[in-house]
Amino acid sequence: MNPRISAALLFGLGLGTMITFASSHWVLAWMGLEINTLAILPLMARRFHPRAVEAATKYFLIQASGAAMLLFGSATNAWLTGIWNIAQDSHPIATILITLALTLKLGLAPLHGWMPEVMQGLDLLTALLLASWQKLAPLALLLQIQSDNSTLLIALGTASLLIGGWGGLSQTQTRKIMAYSSISHLGWMIIILNYAPNITLLTLSLYITMTAAVFLTFLSCNAGSLNKLSTQQGKSPAKTALTPLLLLSLGGLPPLSGFMPKWLILQELTKQDLIPLATLAALTALLSLFFYLRISYAMTLTMAPNLPTGTTPWRLPQPHHTFPLAITAMLSLLILPLTPAILALATI
């Protein structure tokens, strides 16, 4: 793709998200979401591969359905209450419609069926955009909705935790595994959304950082499946040692950075007397940890073919830029001791 076209599409992607962030009117927020969707579609189909075109078509249909439901919900709210403002109290029926529309756009369970298939049809860089940047605008709208009834969000979050954990167990494609990982992490964010929005934002920031590190590692290895990961020992020993640590951080094991948001969420759920929900969330984390360990096993404990062509490439210059991977990897692994300072900043 022409660099000027790519720059224009990325600018449109950022512009749509910023419009949604800055909007206080439902129609303006809807316009930002539409600009965001239209900007990413050419990036999805840029490979001119049938799978990529199919993924872009599925994504367009799902996002158009979610946008239509969002516009219908906001119009219903304006009809019943006379209010178009996002931050003011909404009618319960309109709130449910808008929440389901944003759930469809995010890929939360049970409206998640499109996400693994769409991510599987994309290249790794565009899949990273879909798993990270595309979550910002809908989550910003969910944070602004004034709703005292958190039962729906807890139900959606619990379903996402279960399906995100169980769905990734049998996958062998890295993009599908990361899609179910995204569903699971969104479940963690949603169940705590009404009780501690600052912890939701902290979880989102760390999730994007850790996901970016994992995707950049896969991109540098050109690994689309577990079979390709098993040949990386001779090609890139450093990345072979780094990737399991990143995956364990994504799974939430101490003393890595990913333990911080999960511990804070479990602590807040306990404070809210939601101990059964906290227990269920902790158990579903074990399911996600299992398929992260499968990737780690494929990279580090599987014997690679002992061929001359498979053992020499680590001595050759690497064409990939490693600075973004180094920064995201450091943030993904080393910031757990800064938890008190980060919490102090989050509560300002």
Buried (B, 14 or more C-beta within 10 A) or exposed (E): EEEEEEEEBBEBBBBBBBBBBEBEEBEBBBBBBBBBBBBBBBBBBBBEEEEBBBBBBBBBEBBEBBBEBBBBBBBBBBEEBEBBBBEEBBBBEBBBBBBBBBBBBBBBBEBBBBBBBBBBBBBBEBBBBBBBBBBBBBBBBBBBBEBEEBEBBBBBBBBBBBBBBBBBEEBBBBBBBBBBBBBBBBBBBBBBBBBBBBBBBBBBBBBBBBBBBBBBBBBBBEBBBBEBBBBBBBBBEEBBEBBBBBBBBBBBBEEBBBBBBBBBBBEBBEEBEBEEBBEBBBEBBEBBBEBBBBBBBBBBEBEBEEEEEBBEBBEEEEEBEEEEBEBBBEBBBEBBEEBEEBBEEBEE
